[in-house]
Amino acid sequence: MSQTGYIKGMKRARFNFQLKQWLVDLLFAFVGQNDLHYMGL
């Protein structure tokens, strides 16, 4: 595997990881708001 291909792969993996983290944060924020709503707050 070439060095540039390796670097591109690492950047893509990091981007995918950040995207997943963002989606998880968004999901928890959404669920958290719903939980507060259902508790009557």
N, C-alpha and C positions, 0 to 999 in steps of 0.2 A: 504493500500500500504506500502510495507516495505521501510526502509530507503535507502537501497542499490538500490532498484528499482527506488526510487525517484531521487537519485543522478545520476543514469545512464540516466534517462529520461531528467534531466536538462542538462547533458553534451551533449546528442544527440540534444536537442532543440537548445543549444548554437551553436553546430557545424552546424546545418542546417541553423541557422540565419547567421552565418559567411559565409557559402557557398553562400547563397542568396545575401548577401552584395557584395561578390567577383564577382558574376555573373553580378550584376547590375553595379558595377564599370567597369567591362570589357566591358559591353554593351555600357555604356556612353563613354568610351575611344574610342571604335570602331566607334560609331556614330560621336563623336567629330572629329576624324581624317577624316571621310568621309565629314563632313561639311566643314572643312578647305580645303579639296581637291577640293570640288565643287566650293568653292569661289575663287579658283585659287591660293591659297597660297602653 
